[in-house]
């Protein structure tokens, strides 16, 4: 029995919400003097526990504000949980839309290396995958063009190509398969399904329930930061559809 | 344990550090025809202007005065550029930090490193000026390594602290600009300090570690031994700032994400 790739153990995440965001010293001092610095505690996640086995594709479902993205960020290591712990085994690749944090003045090619380095990969490894990435993205002619001249579809194609071709063990997809044209959407979905054979694990957040059912085998349903259902994707998805009402049935 | 974890992380992400450093240098000179030449022309022009202004007005007879100005100005500039960029580095890379785990201290570190590399390149102009003014290198030039290392440490330490504070208080940038101005005027870049010796004002220089570094740097350039008092001030400030910076950064880094 192989060890699970992700163990989320009793994770809770607390945020201190202030009524207004105070991010300057001036405001801080004024508010302090006027005694207006009040914070309200908000638990975005409460006692979340689950494990992800190698090869599992887990969908995280829930309405807006249920804590899906927070959970993904805790798993990716961006947030440190207030309580509990997350254990990860293997290479995690969160799929990021290039452009949101990447350098706009950098060309596509330079951004491939930059993205790879952000994922903690070595130069040699990225170089060996470079042609494959460019090929898959279909951006050969634009690869030496600065990113600022890319359309958002092109950016997500490039981002997707890097994240999937670096052979991650765990792929994190947050609402990303909704971008790009229909052709690339299809191509990327089949790419992910192909990767299942190599035993990749996927964490997937989407409101597109049909896509979730095609890609995932397991699902959890979050409500107000708590897991209210955990199991096979068909059952959980059914529950989710009941919760959201009819609109979602005709999605896509 | 903690240290070991960081060493493993450092090794794993070392390519990221070199990528970020390279990016800083590349982007600064992209789209500028003179490219890296600017690095040399900028201090050269400043030196000429300052010599013209302060040399002529104050009626300096010292023929090596341009070198005196240049050495001070190069060190000060490296410090101010490095700390300024490091200060903005966490906020500036919020897009990335919000999405994927990266060792966050890499952003201030790479900012300091790329500015430092540009500074090292600009030292060529110092060599040229020494040659023109016939201040030939002596055995004491080897000492230059000391202020150079201390400068890197001080910039990194102060940069770390500023990057941290800036996450929580954006307007610290303006305060730092004021502080930098104060540091500049108390660093004796374009005036001699000898006439102030003995007066109470002279104590200001003991409080300015950047001046101590400039002083050590000038000793090496002019070929005289370093004075221990400045060496002590500079070393204590440099090492102390790095330790304080790392401590503050380590203590606060998990909260960054909630504020950027």
Interface residues (C-beta under 8 A of the other chain):
Chain A: X15 X16 X23 X24 X25 X26 X28 X73 X76 X77 X78 X79 X80 X92 X94 X96 X100 X101 X102 X103 X105 X106 X110 X113 X114 X116 X117 X118 X119 X120 X121 X122 X123
Chain B: X12 X13 X15 X16 X18 X19 X20 X23 X26 X27 X30 X93 X94 X95 X96 X97 X98 X99 X100 X101 X102 X168 X169 X170 X171 X172 X175 X254 X257 X258 X259
